[in-house]
């Protein structure tokens, strides 16, 4: 330590000399420097304190710098975090905006794609409807040409018949003149009255006399008319056409319903028929439906059957078929008494679902949608109300084309239900049949070579007021009488049976081929198959029996001739419409009848 102080003192002398300080200034120098040798301990203490202070000061300065540095680092980190956070938010925002733009673009693309698909479907539907319209126009043109050809042939036959009649009259007149000459020459002999013309007149008068039933009531008969459909002299003079009668029973089902042996009722209907305005038979289905419009006066629009979203139903329990007597748990048929008549109601779910899987869906307003999926992918869609009445039935093909089979605007709008309780034909006047009976009814056994296609394609015999429901047509004889019918008298049944033998089933070949040809041209056609019995047995048992018979014929047509079940409607009428007026077990009364009811249950012209 002493050595250290000595060195410090010695170092102070050259420092004074170098700085040029005077001895006076030098005297003022710290004693620790100048007089180091005298106060070594003091210098030592001061130096240590100063060093400590300086060290502490430097340490504090370092700490302060370190704190400032840490603070700056924290600030930089905070700024970096803020920048990174801001950048992250911006990136997230930009990402969200980008995703939104992508979603919007995707939505726009999907909307455009859906619009394009809708436009394509609309164009496809329009094209299909145009094709359908063209096919219908072509079919109507062909039918019109066939009618004109038949009319021409009938006119030729009529001309030939008139020519033959003229020749006969000329020959008869010559014979009569010769007879008169012979009589004048032989006045001794009794005058012979064998004039052929008088005999013919007497036979004609005899043919015009009314026939009588077993009960003694006089029944109207039809005067024989030419096949060209021209009106007879009575109609030209404003008299009502006499309705045809065969085998003691009226030909029209509505007349059988009205004729209960009451002469007063017959006279009233005769007056109503006479007072009714005469109507001309339509030339096409479209003409028969000329007034069909919706409530806004536009063509009827049938919406797609699968457009509405439905709720799947598991364990469907069936419909409310009405208050009546149900046969048994295995048979859904219900016997209902309506006033003076008894009807049988049934839905065709079992027959329709034989060749496919059926699912049920609940729709709004207590409606149920049945979808039968066939193995080939075709779907049969039927929409019913809670009472089982068919609102709509369509066929949806694999390509998406939808064919309307029948449609009821009244049931679809919900303005009414249980239409089977009311007869829509009750307000119509009695029918005035304006065509020959042979153009209205075909007996297959008597006319096996008749062109059934042309016959079934013929339009209704009078205009159709509106689109009727299937039940309205089935339970109204007056509405059914608007369309022609084929009596399958080659299909007869044993008493109490609805089985069809193979030999009888084969007799359906030409009729089945005709129905198949019509459906190939228009898959939306509908045919009603009616079952009938004789008068032996109770009304209820005959109703059920006839309903089974109609269903048997429908199954044979589907199995043997590939007629789709959805295009066939069946109904049994029991003994109500006898073909032969007898209470005996007549085999001719155990029969089946077929009608094409398309113009009654489907609008021909449909809106887009």
GUSE-969616 format. One record per residue (C-alpha): residue number from 1; residue in one letter; chain; x, z, y negated. Coordinates in steps of 0.2 Angstrom, whole numbers. Example, Ala and Ser with C-alpha at 12.3 -4.5 7.8 and 13.67 -1.06 7.14 Angstrom:
<rs>
     k   r   c      xx      zz      yy
     1   a   A      62      39      22
     2   s   A      68      36       5
</rs>
This chain:
<rs>
     k   r   c      xx      zz      yy
     1   x   A       0       0       0
     2   x   A      14       4     -12
     3   x   A      22     -12      -9
     4   x   A       6     -21     -13
     5   x   A       5     -12     -30
     6   x   A      23     -16     -34
     7   x   A      20     -34     -30
     8   x   A       5     -34     -42
     9   x   A      14     -27     -56
    10   x   A      29     -39     -54
    11   x   A      17     -53     -54
    12   x   A       9     -48     -70
    13   x   A      26     -51     -80
    14   x   A      27     -69     -77
    15   x   A       9     -71     -81
    16   x   A      11     -63     -98
    17   x   A      26     -75    -101
    18   x   A      17     -90     -96
    19   x   A       1     -86    -106
    20   x   A      12     -83    -122
    21   x   A       3     -66    -125
    22   x   A      11     -55    -138
    23   x   A      17     -38    -133
    24   x   A       2     -31    -143
    25   x   A     -10     -41    -132
    26   x   A       0     -36    -117
    27   x   A      -2     -18    -122
    28   x   A     -21     -20    -120
    29   x   A     -20     -26    -103
    30   x   A     -28     -15     -90
    31   x   A     -17      -1     -85
    32   x   A     -19      -5     -67
    33   x   A      -9     -21     -70
    34   x   A       3     -15     -84
    35   x   A       6       2     -78
    36   x   A       3      -1     -60
    37   x   A      18       9     -55
    38   x   A      11      24     -64
    39   x   A      -8      23     -57
    40   x   A      -7      16     -40
    41   x   A     -22      25     -33
    42   x   A     -34      20     -48
    43   x   A     -29       2     -46
    44   x   A     -32       3     -28
    45   x   A     -49      11     -30
    46   x   A     -55      -1     -43
    47   x   A     -49     -16     -33
    48   x   A     -58     -10     -18
    49   x   A     -74      -7     -27
    50   x   A     -73     -24     -36
    51   x   A     -69     -32     -20
    52   x   A     -84     -23     -12
    53   x   A     -95     -28     -27
    54   x   A     -89     -46     -26
    55   x   A     -91     -46      -7
    56   x   A    -108     -38      -9
    57   x   A    -112     -50     -23
    58   x   A    -107     -65     -13
    59   x   A    -116     -59       2
    60   x   A    -132     -57      -9
    61   x   A    -129     -74     -16
    62   x   A    -127     -81       1
    63   x   A    -143     -72       7
    64   x   A    -151     -79      -9
    65   x   A    -145     -96      -5
    66   x   A    -150     -94      13
    67   x   A    -167     -88       7
    68   x   A    -168    -103      -5
    69   x   A    -162    -114       9
    70   x   A    -175    -107      21
    71   x   A    -189    -108       8
    72   x   A    -184    -126       4
    73   x   A    -184    -130      23
    74   x   A    -201    -122      24
    75   x   A    -207    -132       9
    76   x   A    -200    -147      17
    77   x   A    -208    -143      34
    78   x   A    -224    -139      25
    79   x   A    -223    -156      16
    80   x   A    -219    -164      32
    81   x   A    -233    -156      41
    82   x   A    -244    -160      27
    83   x   A    -238    -178      27
    84   x   A    -239    -179      46
    85   x   A    -257    -171      45
    86   x   A    -262    -183      32
    87   x   A    -255    -197      41
    88   x   A    -263    -191      57
    89   x   A    -280    -189      48
    90   x   A    -277    -207      41
    91   x   A    -272    -213      58
    92   x   A    -287    -205      66
    93   x   A    -298    -211      52
    94   x   A    -291    -228      54
    95   x   A    -293    -227      73
    96   x   A    -311    -221      71
    97   x   A    -314    -235      59
    98   x   A    -306    -247      71
    99   x   A    -316    -241      86
   100   x   A    -332    -242      75
   101   x   A    -328    -260      70
   102   x   A    -324    -264      89
   103   x   A    -341    -255      94
   104   x   A    -350    -265      80
   105   x   A    -342    -281      86
   106   x   A    -346    -277     104
   107   x   A    -364    -272      99
   108   x   A    -365    -288      89
   109   x   A    -359    -298     103
   110   x   A    -371    -289     115
   111   x   A    -385    -292     103
   112   x   A    -380    -310     101
   113   x   A    -379    -311     120
   114   x   A    -396    -303     122
   115   x   A    -403    -315     109
   116   x   A    -396    -330     118
   117   x   A    -402    -323     135
   118   x   A    -420    -320     127
   119   x   A    -419    -337     119
   120   x   A    -414    -345     136
   121   x   A    -428    -336     145
   122   x   A    -440    -341     131
   123   x   A    -434    -359     133
   124   x   A    -435    -358     152
   125   x   A    -452    -351     151
   126   x   A    -457    -364     138
   127   x   A    -449    -377     149
   128   x   A    -458    -370     165
   129   x   A    -475    -370     156
   130   x   A    -472    -387     149
   131   x   A    -468    -393     167
   132   x   A    -483    -383     173
   133   x   A    -494    -391     160
   134   x   A    -487    -408     164
   135   x   A    -491    -404     183
   136   x   A    -509    -398     178
   137   x   A    -511    -414     167
   138   x   A    -505    -425     181
   139   x   A    -516    -416     193
   140   x   A    -531    -418     182
   141   x   A    -527    -436     179
   142   x   A    -526    -439     198
   143   x   A    -542    -429     201
   144   x   A    -550    -439     187
   145   x   A    -544    -455     195
   146   x   A    -550    -450     212
   147   x   A    -567    -445     204
   148   x   A    -568    -462     196
   149   x   A    -563    -471     212
   150   x   A    -577    -461     221
   151   x   A    -589    -465     208
   152   x   A    -585    -483     209
   153   x   A    -587    -483     228
   154   x   A    -603    -473     226
   155   x   A    -609    -486     213
   156   x   A    -604    -500     225
   157   x   A    -613    -491     239
   158   x   A    -628    -489     228
   159   x   A    -628    -507     223
   160   x   A    -627    -512     241
   161   x   A    -641    -500     245
   162   x   A    -652    -507     231
   163   x   A    -648    -524     236
   164   x   A    -653    -520     254
   165   x   A    -669    -511     247
   166   x   A    -673    -527     237
   167   x   A    -671    -538     252
   168   x   A    -682    -526     262
   169   x   A    -695    -526     249
   170   x   A    -695    -545     248
   171   x   A    -696    -546     267
   172   x   A    -710    -533     268
   173   x   A    -719    -543     254
   174   x   A    -717    -559     264
   175   x   A    -723    -550     280
   176   x   A    -738    -543     270
   177   x   A    -742    -560     263
   178   x   A    -742    -567     280
   179   x   A    -753    -553     287
   180   x   A    -765    -556     273
   181   x   A    -766    -574     277
   182   x   A    -768    -570     296
   183   x   A    -782    -558     292
   184   x   A    -791    -571     281
   185   x   A    -790    -583     295
   186   x   A    -797    -571     308
   187   x   A    -811    -562     299
   188   x   A    -819    -558     316
   189   x   A    -805    -546     320
   190   x   A    -802    -529     312
   191   x   A    -791    -530     298
   192   x   A    -774    -524     302
   193   x   A    -766    -512     290
   194   x   A    -748    -512     295
   195   x   A    -740    -515     279
   196   x   A    -722    -509     280
   197   x   A    -721    -505     261
   198   x   A    -737    -493     263
   199   x   A    -729    -485     278
   200   x   A    -713    -482     269
   201   x   A    -723    -474     254
   202   x   A    -732    -463     266
   203   x   A    -716    -457     273
   204   x   A    -709    -453     256
   205   x   A    -724    -444     251
   206   x   A    -723    -434     267
   207   x   A    -704    -430     263
   208   x   A    -709    -423     246
   209   x   A    -721    -410     253
   210   x   A    -715    -392     251
   211   x   A    -710    -383     267
   212   x   A    -716    -366     271
   213   x   A    -707    -351     278
   214   x   A    -713    -341     292
   215   x   A    -721    -329     280
   216   x   A    -731    -343     272
   217   x   A    -723    -343     255
   218   x   A    -719    -360     247
   219   x   A    -701    -364     244
   220   x   A    -693    -376     233
   221   x   A    -685    -391     241
   222   x   A    -672    -404     235
   223   x   A    -677    -422     233
   224   x   A    -663    -433     241
   225   x   A    -651    -439     227
   226   x   A    -638    -452     227
   227   x   A    -620    -447     229
   228   x   A    -615    -453     212
   229   x   A    -623    -437     205
   230   x   A    -636    -446     193
   231   x   A    -651    -436     188
   232   x   A    -667    -439     196
   233   x   A    -683    -444     187
   234   x   A    -689    -426     186
   235   x   A    -673    -420     177
   236   x   A    -674    -435     165
   237   x   A    -691    -429     160
   238   x   A    -685    -412     157
   239   x   A    -691    -404     173
   240   x   A    -680    -391     181
   241   x   A    -670    -397     196
   242   x   A    -677    -390     212
   243   x   A    -665    -379     221
   244   x   A    -660    -384     239
   245   x   A    -665    -375     254
   246   x   A    -658    -376     272
   247   x   A    -665    -369     287
   248   x   A    -677    -358     277
   249   x   A    -663    -350     267
   250   x   A    -658    -355     249
   251   x   A    -641    -363     247
   252   x   A    -636    -353     232
   253   x   A    -631    -335     235
   254   x   A    -639    -330     218
   255   x   A    -656    -337     224
   256   x   A    -654    -327     240
   257   x   A    -652    -312     230
   258   x   A    -667    -315     219
   259   x   A    -679    -321     232
   260   x   A    -686    -306     240
   261   x   A    -703    -314     245
   262   x   A    -711    -310     228
   263   x   A    -720    -325     221
   264   x   A    -721    -318     204
   265   x   A    -702    -316     203
   266   x   A    -700    -334     209
   267   x   A    -712    -340     196
   268   x   A    -702    -331     183
   269   x   A    -686    -338     188
   270   x   A    -694    -355     189
   271   x   A    -699    -353     170
   272   x   A    -682    -346     166
   273   x   A    -673    -361     174
   274   x   A    -685    -373     165
   275   x   A    -682    -365     148
   276   x   A    -663    -364     150
   277   x   A    -653    -377     141
   278   x   A    -646    -390     153
   279   x   A    -627    -390     155
   280   x   A    -615    -404     160
   281   x   A    -603    -400     175
   282   x   A    -585    -399     168
   283   x   A    -573    -412     172
   284   x   A    -558    -400     174
   285   x   A    -554    -381     175
   286   x   A    -547    -383     157
   287   x   A    -564    -390     151
   288   x   A    -573    -376     160
   289   x   A    -563    -363     151
   290   x   A    -564    -372     134
   291   x   A    -570    -356     124
   292   x   A    -557    -344     131
   293   x   A    -549    -335     117
   294   x   A    -543    -317     114
   295   x   A    -550    -305     101
   296   x   A    -540    -313      87
   297   x   A    -546    -331      92
   298   x   A    -529    -336      99
   299   x   A    -525    -342     117
   300   x   A    -524    -328     129
   301   x   A    -507    -321     132
   302   x   A    -502    -313     148
   303   x   A    -487    -301     146
   304   x   A    -473    -300     160
   305   x   A    -479    -288     173
   306   x   A    -462    -279     173
   307   x   A    -460    -278     154
   308   x   A    -466    -260     153
   309   x   A    -455    -246     160
   310   x   A    -463    -236     174
   311   x   A    -461    -219     183
   312   x   A    -457    -220     201
   313   x   A    -471    -212     212
   314   x   A    -467    -204     229
   315   x   A    -481    -201     242
   316   x   A    -494    -212     233
   317   x   A    -511    -206     238
   318   x   A    -522    -221     234
   319   x   A    -535    -225     221
   320   x   A    -552    -219     217
   321   x   A    -563    -232     225
   322   x   A    -579    -225     220
   323   x   A    -592    -212     225
   324   x   A    -597    -217     243
   325   x   A    -594    -214     261
   326   x   A    -576    -216     267
   327   x   A    -576    -223     285
   328   x   A    -561    -213     291
   329   x   A    -543    -208     287
   330   x   A    -535    -224     294
   331   x   A    -547    -235     285
   332   x   A    -548    -235     266
   333   x   A    -565    -244     265
   334   x   A    -578    -235     255
   335   x   A    -597    -239     257
   336   x   A    -606    -238     240
   337   x   A    -624    -240     236
   338   x   A    -628    -249     220
   339   x   A    -647    -249     217
   340   x   A    -655    -260     230
   341   x   A    -639    -266     237
   342   x   A    -624    -259     247
   343   x   A    -606    -265     245
   344   x   A    -590    -261     253
   345   x   A    -574    -258     243
   346   x   A    -556    -259     249
   347   x   A    -539    -263     242
   348   x   A    -528    -276     250
   349   x   A    -512    -265     249
   350   x   A    -510    -265     268
   351   x   A    -512    -284     270
   352   x   A    -501    -287     255
   353   x   A    -487    -276     261
   354   x   A    -486    -282     279
   355   x   A    -470    -293     275
   356   x   A    -461    -282     263
   357   x   A    -457    -265     256
   358   x   A    -469    -257     243
   359   x   A    -465    -246     229
   360   x   A    -477    -238     216
   361   x   A    -474    -234     198
   362   x   A    -485    -225     186
   363   x   A    -488    -233     169
   364   x   A    -497    -228     153
   365   x   A    -516    -226     153
   366   x   A    -518    -220     171
   367   x   A    -512    -237     177
   368   x   A    -502    -240     193
   369   x   A    -490    -254     197
   370   x   A    -487    -260     215
   371   x   A    -471    -270     218
   372   x   A    -470    -278     235
   373   x   A    -452    -284     238
   374   x   A    -451    -298     251
   375   x   A    -436    -301     262
   376   x   A    -432    -317     252
   377   x   A    -431    -307     236
   378   x   A    -448    -313     229
   379   x   A    -458    -298     221
   380   x   A    -477    -297     221
   381   x   A    -482    -286     206
   382   x   A    -500    -279     205
   383   x   A    -506    -268     191
   384   x   A    -522    -258     194
   385   x   A    -531    -245     185
   386   x   A    -536    -228     192
   387   x   A    -551    -236     201
   388   x   A    -541    -249     210
   389   x   A    -547    -263     200
   390   x   A    -534    -277     198
   391   x   A    -528    -279     180
   392   x   A    -515    -292     184
   393   x   A    -506    -299     199
   394   x   A    -490    -310     197
   395   x   A    -476    -317     208
   396   x   A    -459    -315     202
   397   x   A    -447    -327     210
   398   x   A    -428    -324     213
   399   x   A    -424    -335     198
   400   x   A    -434    -324     187
   401   x   A    -449    -336     185
   402   x   A    -466    -327     184
   403   x   A    -482    -335     191
   404   x   A    -498    -327     185
   405   x   A    -511    -327     200
   406   x   A    -525    -318     191
   407   x   A    -527    -307     175
   408   x   A    -542    -298     167
   409   x   A    -540    -296     148
   410   x   A    -555    -284     148
   411   x   A    -547    -272     160
   412   x   A    -530    -274     152
   413   x   A    -537    -269     135
   414   x   A    -545    -254     142
   415   x   A    -562    -258     135
   416   x   A    -571    -255     151
   417   x   A    -568    -250     169
   418   x   A    -577    -250     186
   419   x   A    -584    -267     182
   420   x   A    -590    -268     200
   421   x   A    -605    -257     195
   422   x   A    -612    -270     184
   423   x   A    -617    -288     188
   424   x   A    -610    -300     174
   425   x   A    -622    -313     180
   426   x   A    -637    -303     177
   427   x   A    -638    -310     159
   428   x   A    -636    -328     164
   429   x   A    -650    -339     167
   430   x   A    -654    -345     184
   431   x   A    -642    -359     189
   432   x   A    -647    -377     188
   433   x   A    -637    -386     201
   434   x   A    -633    -403     193
   435   x   A    -623    -411     208
   436   x   A    -629    -416     225
   437   x   A    -628    -402     239
   438   x   A    -615    -412     249
   439   x   A    -603    -411     234
   440   x   A    -606    -392     232
   441   x   A    -605    -387     250
   442   x   A    -595    -393     265
   443   x   A    -599    -388     283
   444   x   A    -583    -391     292
   445   x   A    -592    -395     309
   446   x   A    -602    -409     301
   447   x   A    -588    -416     290
   448   x   A    -572    -413     299
   449   x   A    -563    -428     291
   450   x   A    -568    -424     273
   451   x   A    -554    -423     260
   452   x   A    -553    -404     258
   453   x   A    -539    -405     245
   454   x   A    -550    -415     233
   455   x   A    -565    -404     236
   456   x   A    -556    -388     233
   457   x   A    -548    -395     217
   458   x   A    -565    -399     210
   459   x   A    -569    -389     194
   460   x   A    -583    -376     193
   461   x   A    -601    -384     192
   462   x   A    -604    -376     175
   463   x   A    -594    -368     161
   464   x   A    -586    -351     163
   465   x   A    -590    -339     149
   466   x   A    -574    -328     150
   467   x   A    -560    -323     162
   468   x   A    -568    -312     175
   469   x   A    -560    -298     185
   470   x   A    -558    -300     204
   471   x   A    -571    -287     208
   472   x   A    -583    -295     196
   473   x   A    -582    -311     206
   474   x   A    -583    -303     223
   475   x   A    -598    -293     218
   476   x   A    -608    -305     208
   477   x   A    -617    -320     217
   478   x   A    -621    -328     201
   479   x   A    -603    -329     196
   480   x   A    -597    -335     213
   481   x   A    -610    -349     213
   482   x   A    -601    -357     199
   483   x   A    -588    -364     211
   484   x   A    -590    -374     227
   485   x   A    -588    -368     244
   486   x   A    -582    -373     262
   487   x   A    -592    -365     276
   488   x   A    -581    -363     291
   489   x   A    -594    -364     304
   490   x   A    -581    -369     316
   491   x   A    -576    -350     316
   492   x   A    -589    -340     324
   493   x   A    -588    -322     331
   494   x   A    -595    -313     345
   495   x   A    -608    -300     341
   496   x   A    -599    -284     334
   497   x   A    -581    -293     334
   498   x   A    -569    -299     321
   499   x   A    -557    -307     333
   500   x   A    -552    -325     332
   501   x   A    -547    -335     347
   502   x   A    -533    -347     347
   503   x   A    -545    -362     350
   504   x   A    -555    -357     334
   505   x   A    -539    -353     324
   506   x   A    -533    -371     327
   507   x   A    -549    -377     319
   508   x   A    -542    -370     303
   509   x   A    -528    -382     303
   510   x   A    -535    -395     290
   511   x   A    -542    -382     279
   512   x   A    -526    -372     279
   513   x   A    -516    -388     276
   514   x   A    -527    -391     261
   515   x   A    -524    -374     254
   516   x   A    -505    -375     257
   517   x   A    -504    -392     248
   518   x   A    -514    -385     233
   519   x   A    -503    -369     232
   520   x   A    -487    -380     233
   521   x   A    -493    -389     217
   522   x   A    -499    -373     208
   523   x   A    -493    -356     216
   524   x   A    -505    -347     205
   525   x   A    -521    -353     214
   526   x   A    -533    -340     221
   527   x   A    -545    -342     236
   528   x   A    -559    -330     240
   529   x   A    -563    -328     259
   530   x   A    -580    -321     262
   531   x   A    -586    -313     278
   532   x   A    -604    -314     284
   533   x   A    -614    -307     299
   534   x   A    -631    -310     306
   535   x   A    -646    -299     303
   536   x   A    -644    -288     319
   537   x   A    -638    -271     316
   538   x   A    -637    -259     301
   539   x   A    -632    -264     284
   540   x   A    -617    -253     283
   541   x   A    -610    -258     300
   542   x   A    -613    -277     296
   543   x   A    -604    -274     279
   544   x   A    -588    -267     288
   545   x   A    -589    -280     301
   546   x   A    -590    -294     289
   547   x   A    -575    -287     279
   548   x   A    -565    -286     295
   549   x   A    -569    -304     298
   550   x   A    -564    -310     281
   551   x   A    -548    -301     283
   552   x   A    -545    -308     300
   553   x   A    -546    -326     293
   554   x   A    -534    -322     279
   555   x   A    -521    -315     291
   556   x   A    -523    -331     302
   557   x   A    -520    -342     287
   558   x   A    -505    -332     282
   559   x   A    -497    -331     299
   560   x   A    -501    -348     306
   561   x   A    -501    -359     290
   562   x   A    -489    -348     278
   563   x   A    -502    -345     265
   564   x   A    -496    -331     254
   565   x   A    -506    -316     256
   566   x   A    -506    -313     237
   567   x   A    -516    -329     234
   568   x   A    -530    -323     246
   569   x   A    -544    -312     241
   570   x   A    -556    -305     255
   571   x   A    -574    -298     254
   572   x   A    -587    -294     267
   573   x   A    -606    -296     263
   574   x   A    -614    -292     279
   575   x   A    -631    -299     282
   576   x   A    -636    -301     263
   577   x   A    -633    -320     262
   578   x   A    -640    -328     278
   579   x   A    -637    -346     282
   580   x   A    -652    -347     293
   581   x   A    -667    -337     288
   582   x   A    -670    -327     304
   583   x   A    -669    -309     310
   584   x   A    -662    -315     327
   585   x   A    -644    -315     333
   586   x   A    -640    -332     326
   587   x   A    -621    -337     329
   588   x   A    -622    -348     313
   589   x   A    -624    -333     302
   590   x   A    -608    -325     309
   591   x   A    -597    -336     298
   592   x   A    -583    -336     285
   593   x   A    -584    -345     268
   594   x   A    -569    -351     257
   595   x   A    -570    -354     238
   596   x   A    -556    -358     225
   597   x   A    -560    -345     212
   598   x   A    -544    -348     201
   599   x   A    -554    -354     185
   600   x   A    -564    -338     186
   601   x   A    -550    -326     187
   602   x   A    -535    -334     178
   603   x   A    -534    -342     160
   604   x   A    -528    -360     162
   605   x   A    -521    -361     145
   606   x   A    -509    -346     141
   607   x   A    -500    -342     125
   608   x   A    -482    -340     123
</rs>
